[in-house]
Amino acid sequence: MSSGDIKDITSVRLVVEPAAFVNAIESANDEWEGRIVAAFHRLKRTEERLPRSKLQFDDDWTERHKNFHMALYSTCTSQRLFMLCSNLFDQAERYRRFCAINRQKPRNTAAEHRGLMEAALARDADRSARLLHKHITRTAEDPYAMFSP
């Protein structure tokens, strides 16, 4: 783990994931909306069941978190772009866990996920991309000081 690696993963995610999200919104349908609502519901239920301090290491939450994000991109017309999102999400996971433990500022990821869902369901591509950019960036904010350059 290094500051260079998290910066690299984050910068690539900021290109790839908003592009996939916007593309998915352009190709959206009722089934896509249903997947997003269902994935959000499952993620929320896990968050309600577990104490906040346990979420960052809970494998069920981690799986449901990824499923929610992949539901957002699921109507992306490029399979390669979708797979890049999935692969980058997996690569970022160890940093997400590290950041969650070492976070200096409180974070309400449940509200962030609700905002992403609502923007998606409104099919507001600009707002969706903006919220996703902020969501991805916030994951990598605090730990930079933890790593040597």
Phi and psi restraints in degrees (value plus and minus 20) as a CYANA .aco file:
   2 SER   PHI    -173.2  -133.2
   2 SER   PSI     139.8   179.8
   3 SER   PHI     -83.9   -43.9
   3 SER   PSI     -55.2   -15.2
   4 GLY   PHI     -83.4   -43.4
   4 GLY   PSI     -59.6   -19.6
   5 ASP   PHI     -88.7   -48.7
   5 ASP   PSI     -66.1   -26.1
   6 ILE   PHI     -86.0   -46.0
   6 ILE   PSI     -56.7   -16.7
   7 LYS   PHI     -84.0   -44.0
   7 LYS   PSI     -60.8   -20.8
   8 ASP   PHI     -86.3   -46.3
   8 ASP   PSI     -69.3   -29.3
   9 ILE   PHI     -78.6   -38.6
   9 ILE   PSI     -65.9   -25.9
  10 THR   PHI     -83.1   -43.1
  10 THR   PSI     -64.8   -24.8
  11 SER   PHI     -84.2   -44.2
  11 SER   PSI     -56.5   -16.5
  12 VAL   PHI     -92.3   -52.3
  12 VAL   PSI     -60.8   -20.8
  13 ARG   PHI     -79.3   -39.3
  13 ARG   PSI     -57.3   -17.3
  14 LEU   PHI     -88.6   -48.6
  14 LEU   PSI     -37.0     3.0
  15 VAL   PHI    -111.5   -71.5
  15 VAL   PSI     -69.4   -29.4
  16 VAL   PHI     -94.2   -54.2
  16 VAL   PSI     -71.0   -31.0
  17 GLU   PHI     -88.4   -48.4
  17 GLU   PSI     -64.7   -24.7
  18 PRO   PHI     -81.8   -41.8
  18 PRO   PSI     -55.3   -15.3
  19 ALA   PHI     -83.3   -43.3
  19 ALA   PSI     -63.3   -23.3
  20 ALA   PHI     -86.8   -46.8
  20 ALA   PSI     -58.4   -18.4
  21 PHE   PHI     -85.3   -45.3
  21 PHE   PSI     -67.0   -27.0
  22 VAL   PHI     -81.8   -41.8
  22 VAL   PSI     -63.1   -23.1
  23 ASN   PHI     -82.2   -42.2
  23 ASN   PSI     -61.6   -21.6
  24 ALA   PHI     -82.9   -42.9
  24 ALA   PSI     -61.0   -21.0
  25 ILE   PHI     -83.4   -43.4
  25 ILE   PSI     -59.7   -19.7
  26 GLU   PHI     -85.1   -45.1
  26 GLU   PSI     -44.7    -4.7
  27 SER   PHI    -128.2   -88.2
  27 SER   PSI      -4.4    35.6
  28 ALA   PHI     -83.4   -43.4
  28 ALA   PSI     131.9   171.9
  29 ASN   PHI    -168.7  -128.7
  29 ASN   PSI     159.0   199.0
  30 ASP   PHI     -82.7   -42.7
  30 ASP   PSI     -56.9   -16.9
  31 GLU   PHI     -84.2   -44.2
  31 GLU   PSI     -59.6   -19.6
  32 TRP   PHI     -80.0   -40.0
  32 TRP   PSI     -67.6   -27.6
  33 GLU   PHI     -78.0   -38.0
  33 GLU   PSI     -63.2   -23.2
  34 GLY   PHI     -81.6   -41.6
  34 GLY   PSI     -61.0   -21.0
  35 ARG   PHI     -82.7   -42.7
  35 ARG   PSI     -61.5   -21.5
  36 ILE   PHI     -85.1   -45.1
  36 ILE   PSI     -68.5   -28.5
  37 VAL   PHI     -81.5   -41.5
  37 VAL   PSI     -63.8   -23.8
  38 ALA   PHI     -85.1   -45.1
  38 ALA   PSI     -63.5   -23.5
  39 ALA   PHI     -85.4   -45.4
  39 ALA   PSI     -60.2   -20.2
  40 PHE   PHI     -83.4   -43.4
  40 PHE   PSI     -63.9   -23.9
  41 HIS   PHI     -79.3   -39.3
  41 HIS   PSI     -65.9   -25.9
  42 ARG   PHI     -84.1   -44.1
  42 ARG   PSI     -61.0   -21.0
  43 LEU   PHI     -83.5   -43.5
  43 LEU   PSI     -65.1   -25.1
  44 LYS   PHI     -81.5   -41.5
  44 LYS   PSI     -62.4   -22.4
  45 ARG   PHI     -81.1   -41.1
  45 ARG   PSI     -61.1   -21.1
  46 THR   PHI     -84.1   -44.1
  46 THR   PSI     -60.6   -20.6
  47 GLU   PHI     -85.0   -45.0
  47 GLU   PSI     -54.2   -14.2
  48 GLU   PHI     -91.6   -51.6
  48 GLU   PSI     -50.4   -10.4
  49 ARG   PHI     -99.1   -59.1
  49 ARG   PSI     -50.4   -10.4
  50 LEU   PHI    -127.3   -87.3
  50 LEU   PSI     127.3   167.3
  51 PRO   PHI     -86.4   -46.4
  51 PRO   PSI     125.8   165.8
  52 ARG   PHI     -72.6   -32.6
  52 ARG   PSI     -57.0   -17.0
  53 SER   PHI     -86.6   -46.6
  53 SER   PSI     -37.9     2.1
  54 LYS   PHI    -116.6   -76.6
  54 LYS   PSI     -35.6     4.4
  55 LEU   PHI     -79.0   -39.0
  55 LEU   PSI     -61.9   -21.9
  56 GLN   PHI     -82.3   -42.3
  56 GLN   PSI     -40.7    -0.7
  57 PHE   PHI    -133.0   -93.0
  57 PHE   PSI     -17.8    22.2
  58 ASP   PHI     -99.5   -59.5
  58 ASP   PSI     100.8   140.8
  59 ASP   PHI     -86.2   -46.2
  59 ASP   PSI     -54.2   -14.2
  60 ASP   PHI     -84.7   -44.7
  60 ASP   PSI     -65.1   -25.1
  61 TRP   PHI     -81.7   -41.7
  61 TRP   PSI     -63.3   -23.3
  62 THR   PHI     -78.8   -38.8
  62 THR   PSI     -65.2   -25.2
  63 GLU   PHI     -84.9   -44.9
  63 GLU   PSI     -63.6   -23.6
  64 ARG   PHI     -89.3   -49.3
  64 ARG   PSI     -52.8   -12.8
  65 HIS   PHI     -83.0   -43.0
  65 HIS   PSI     -67.7   -27.7
  66 LYS   PHI     -84.0   -44.0
  66 LYS   PSI     -63.3   -23.3
  67 ASN   PHI     -78.7   -38.7
  67 ASN   PSI     -58.2   -18.2
  68 PHE   PHI     -82.2   -42.2
  68 PHE   PSI     -69.5   -29.5
  69 HIS   PHI     -83.1   -43.1
  69 HIS   PSI     -60.9   -20.9
  70 MET   PHI     -88.9   -48.9
  70 MET   PSI     -50.2   -10.2
  71 ALA   PHI     -82.8   -42.8
  71 ALA   PSI     -58.6   -18.6
  72 LEU   PHI     -78.6   -38.6
  72 LEU   PSI     -55.6   -15.6
  73 TYR   PHI    -117.6   -77.6
  73 TYR   PSI     -18.5    21.5
  74 SER   PHI     -85.5   -45.5
  74 SER   PSI     -38.9     1.1
  75 THR   PHI    -120.6   -80.6
  75 THR   PSI      -6.6    33.4
  76 CYS   PHI     -77.8   -37.8
  76 CYS   PSI     111.6   151.6
  77 THR   PHI     -98.4   -58.4
  77 THR   PSI     -31.4     8.6
  78 SER   PHI    -124.1   -84.1
  78 SER   PSI      92.1   132.1
  79 GLN   PHI     -82.8   -42.8
  79 GLN   PSI     -56.6   -16.6
  80 ARG   PHI     -84.7   -44.7
  80 ARG   PSI     -63.0   -23.0
  81 LEU   PHI     -83.3   -43.3
  81 LEU   PSI     -62.9   -22.9
  82 PHE   PHI     -81.1   -41.1
  82 PHE   PSI     -64.5   -24.5
  83 MET   PHI     -86.8   -46.8
  83 MET   PSI     -55.0   -15.0
  84 LEU   PHI     -81.2   -41.2
  84 LEU   PSI     -62.5   -22.5
  85 CYS   PHI     -78.5   -38.5
  85 CYS   PSI     -66.5   -26.5
  86 SER   PHI     -82.6   -42.6
  86 SER   PSI     -65.6   -25.6
  87 ASN   PHI     -85.6   -45.6
  87 ASN   PSI     -63.6   -23.6
  88 LEU   PHI     -86.1   -46.1
  88 LEU   PSI     -58.0   -18.0
  89 PHE   PHI     -78.8   -38.8
  89 PHE   PSI     -65.5   -25.5
  90 ASP   PHI     -83.4   -43.4
  90 ASP   PSI     -61.5   -21.5
  91 GLN   PHI     -85.1   -45.1
  91 GLN   PSI     -52.7   -12.7
  92 ALA   PHI     -99.7   -59.7
  92 ALA   PSI     -34.2     5.8
  93 GLU   PHI     -79.3   -39.3
  93 GLU   PSI     -63.5   -23.5
  94 ARG   PHI     -84.1   -44.1
  94 ARG   PSI     -53.8   -13.8
  95 TYR   PHI     -91.8   -51.8
  95 TYR   PSI     -57.1   -17.1
  96 ARG   PHI     -78.9   -38.9
  96 ARG   PSI     -64.4   -24.4
  97 ARG   PHI     -84.9   -44.9
  97 ARG   PSI     -65.3   -25.3
  98 PHE   PHI     -80.3   -40.3
  98 PHE   PSI     -65.5   -25.5
  99 CYS   PHI     -84.7   -44.7
  99 CYS   PSI     -59.3   -19.3
 100 ALA   PHI     -81.8   -41.8
 100 ALA   PSI     -58.6   -18.6
 101 ILE   PHI     -92.0   -52.0
 101 ILE   PSI     -57.8   -17.8
 102 ASN   PHI    -120.7   -80.7
 102 ASN   PSI     -12.0    28.0
 103 ARG   PHI     -78.9   -38.9
 103 ARG   PSI     113.3   153.3
 104 GLN   PHI    -112.0   -72.0
 104 GLN   PSI     -48.2    -8.2
 105 LYS   PHI    -131.8   -91.8
 105 LYS   PSI     121.9   161.9
 106 PRO   PHI     -84.9   -44.9
 106 PRO   PSI     132.5   172.5
 107 ARG   PHI    -160.4  -120.4
 107 ARG   PSI     116.2   156.2
 108 ASN   PHI    -128.5   -88.5
 108 ASN   PSI      61.8   101.8
 109 THR   PHI     -86.8   -46.8
 109 THR   PSI     -48.7    -8.7
 110 ALA   PHI     -81.3   -41.3
 110 ALA   PSI     -63.0   -23.0
 111 ALA   PHI     -87.5   -47.5
 111 ALA   PSI     -57.1   -17.1
 112 GLU   PHI     -82.5   -42.5
 112 GLU   PSI     -64.4   -24.4
 113 HIS   PHI     -86.1   -46.1
 113 HIS   PSI     -60.0   -20.0
 114 ARG   PHI     -81.2   -41.2
 114 ARG   PSI     -62.7   -22.7
 115 GLY   PHI     -81.1   -41.1
 115 GLY   PSI     -61.4   -21.4
 116 LEU   PHI     -82.8   -42.8
 116 LEU   PSI     -64.3   -24.3
 117 MET   PHI     -82.0   -42.0
 117 MET   PSI     -67.7   -27.7
 118 GLU   PHI     -82.9   -42.9
 118 GLU   PSI     -61.3   -21.3
 119 ALA   PHI     -85.0   -45.0
 119 ALA   PSI     -59.6   -19.6
 120 ALA   PHI     -84.1   -44.1
 120 ALA   PSI     -68.3   -28.3
 121 LEU   PHI     -84.5   -44.5
 121 LEU   PSI     -48.9    -8.9
 122 ALA   PHI     -98.5   -58.5
 122 ALA   PSI     -27.8    12.2
 123 ARG   PHI      35.6    75.6
 123 ARG   PSI      20.4    60.4
 124 ASP   PHI    -116.5   -76.5
 124 ASP   PSI      73.4   113.4
 125 ALA   PHI     -83.4   -43.4
 125 ALA   PSI     -62.5   -22.5
 126 ASP   PHI     -83.2   -43.2
 126 ASP   PSI     -69.5   -29.5
 127 ARG   PHI     -84.3   -44.3
 127 ARG   PSI     -60.2   -20.2
 128 SER   PHI     -79.4   -39.4
 128 SER   PSI     -67.7   -27.7
 129 ALA   PHI     -83.6   -43.6
 129 ALA   PSI     -60.8   -20.8
 130 ARG   PHI     -83.4   -43.4
 130 ARG   PSI     -66.8   -26.8
 131 LEU   PHI     -85.0   -45.0
 131 LEU   PSI     -59.6   -19.6
 132 LEU   PHI     -86.0   -46.0
 132 LEU   PSI     -61.3   -21.3
 133 HIS   PHI     -77.5   -37.5
 133 HIS   PSI     -67.0   -27.0
 134 LYS   PHI     -84.6   -44.6
 134 LYS   PSI     -61.4   -21.4
 135 HIS   PHI     -81.5   -41.5
 135 HIS   PSI     -67.4   -27.4
 136 ILE   PHI     -86.4   -46.4
 136 ILE   PSI     -62.7   -22.7
 137 THR   PHI     -83.9   -43.9
 137 THR   PSI     -61.0   -21.0
 138 ARG   PHI     -82.4   -42.4
 138 ARG   PSI     -51.9   -11.9
 139 THR   PHI     -81.0   -41.0
 139 THR   PSI     -54.4   -14.4
 140 ALA   PHI    -120.8   -80.8
 140 ALA   PSI     -16.0    24.0
 141 GLU   PHI     -86.5   -46.5
 141 GLU   PSI     -79.5   -39.5
 142 ASP   PHI     -88.4   -48.4
 142 ASP   PSI     -52.3   -12.3
 143 PRO   PHI     -97.2   -57.2
 143 PRO   PSI     -31.5     8.5
 144 TYR   PHI     -72.8   -32.8
 144 TYR   PSI     -58.4   -18.4
 145 ALA   PHI     -89.8   -49.8
 145 ALA   PSI     -37.8     2.2
 146 MET   PHI     -99.6   -59.6
 146 MET   PSI     -40.4    -0.4
 147 PHE   PHI    -123.5   -83.5
 147 PHE   PSI     127.9   167.9
 148 SER   PHI     -98.7   -58.7
 148 SER   PSI     127.6   167.6
